[in-house]
């Protein structure tokens, strides 16, 4: 692990959660549920960040849905240095790989997102790049817009549940642990110049 001299505080956000009688609000395919995987990744990443002597704020600690507004508020109120929201993608069966989204024009977040995507592709996922939130199907992602004025903020989409290749990797807890360790190292690395 890289241990910088400054104590770093990362806001770790597990996308989605259950709401109003719904078991989950994220996608599900190939026997996997996005909400559960996102929380698993956040738990593992947080463990490694703290193990290296840094601090974390977790926006969702269980299956319950936390609003987008509240996720940003938690990160800002905690005085975090970085906001990372973990999601798992869905799409056509041929779509696969890892990608990240940052607020339009946010170069500081873009550099960190590129570093994290670069770490995840070491583990067998295709590089889909870092994109402005205006290019997402939801355009102008609220959770990024609310937080990027206070700290770098990004959404990291780790693979596609709908891809047989990616789903096989995501089902492997040892693979998730290795990816989480690499993401944690990327999170606490010195910020880009």
CORTACOR-V925214 format. One record per residue. N is the residue number from 1. SS is DSSP state (H for helix, E for strand, L for the rest). PSI is psi in whole degrees, 0 to 359 (NA if undefined). NEAR is the number of other ideal C-beta (glycine too) atoms within 12 Angstrom. Layout:
N,SS,PSI,NEAR
N,SS,PSI,NEAR
This chain:
1,L,143,21
2,L,128,23
3,L,95,18
4,L,164,18
5,L,329,10
6,L,137,15
7,L,124,18
8,L,146,34
9,E,118,29
10,E,133,43
11,E,120,45
12,E,124,46
13,E,118,45
14,E,115,44
15,L,150,39
16,L,213,37
17,L,167,32
18,E,148,22
19,E,137,17
20,L,55,10
21,L,354,8
22,E,135,16
23,L,329,18
24,L,156,28
25,L,352,27
26,L,191,32
27,L,164,29
28,E,137,22
29,E,156,27
30,L,37,24
31,L,12,14
32,E,149,32
33,E,125,30
34,H,313,37
35,H,314,33
36,H,316,32
37,H,319,43
38,H,317,44
39,H,321,37
40,H,314,32
41,H,314,45
42,H,318,43
43,H,315,27
44,H,314,32
45,H,314,44
46,H,319,35
47,H,314,23
48,H,326,32
49,H,314,39
50,H,324,24
51,H,330,19
52,L,5,25
53,L,15,19
54,L,178,32
55,E,156,24
56,E,153,37
57,E,124,33
58,E,124,34
59,L,333,42
60,L,113,39
61,L,353,18
62,L,196,16
63,L,350,23
64,E,142,21
65,L,135,26
66,L,134,32
67,L,156,20
68,H,320,30
69,H,315,16
70,H,324,22
71,H,313,39
72,H,317,32
73,H,318,23
74,H,313,30
75,H,316,39
76,H,313,25
77,H,332,18
78,L,355,25
79,L,41,18
80,L,158,33
81,L,344,34
82,E,143,44
83,E,120,47
84,E,118,54
85,E,125,50
86,E,132,50
87,E,165,38
88,E,133,48
89,E,168,39
90,L,152,29
91,L,201,21
92,L,155,12
93,L,336,16
94,L,345,13
95,L,136,25
96,L,166,31
97,L,182,29
98,E,142,43
99,E,164,36
100,E,155,45
101,E,140,42
102,E,160,42
103,L,141,37
104,L,123,20
105,L,359,15
106,L,88,31
107,H,324,18
108,H,313,25
109,H,324,40
110,H,317,28
111,H,319,24
112,H,319,37
113,H,319,43
114,H,321,28
115,H,317,32
116,H,318,46
117,H,318,37
118,H,327,25
119,H,323,31
120,H,324,44
121,H,344,29
122,H,344,20
123,H,24,28
124,L,10,23
125,L,146,36
126,L,143,24
127,E,112,24
128,E,358,28
129,E,182,22
130,E,132,32
131,E,151,32
132,E,148,27
133,H,338,33
134,H,343,18
135,H,356,20
136,L,163,26
137,L,342,14
138,L,349,17
139,L,138,16
140,L,67,21
141,L,117,36
142,H,315,24
143,H,329,40
144,H,315,41
145,H,324,30
146,H,329,30
147,H,335,40
148,L,344,36
149,L,339,17
150,L,334,26
151,L,158,33
152,E,141,37
153,E,135,42
154,E,156,47
155,E,128,46
156,E,117,50
157,E,106,46
158,E,90,49
159,E,176,47
160,E,123,35
161,L,333,36
162,L,356,26
163,L,126,33
164,H,321,21
165,H,307,22
166,H,320,39
167,H,321,31
168,H,319,19
169,H,313,33
170,H,333,44
171,L,343,24
172,L,110,19
173,H,332,16
174,H,323,14
175,H,315,28
176,H,322,35
177,H,316,21
178,H,317,24
179,H,317,38
180,H,320,38
181,H,317,29
182,H,319,34
183,H,317,43
184,H,317,39
185,H,321,30
186,H,326,39
187,H,317,45
188,H,0,39
189,L,153,29
190,L,142,18
191,L,150,21
192,L,147,18
193,L,NA,7
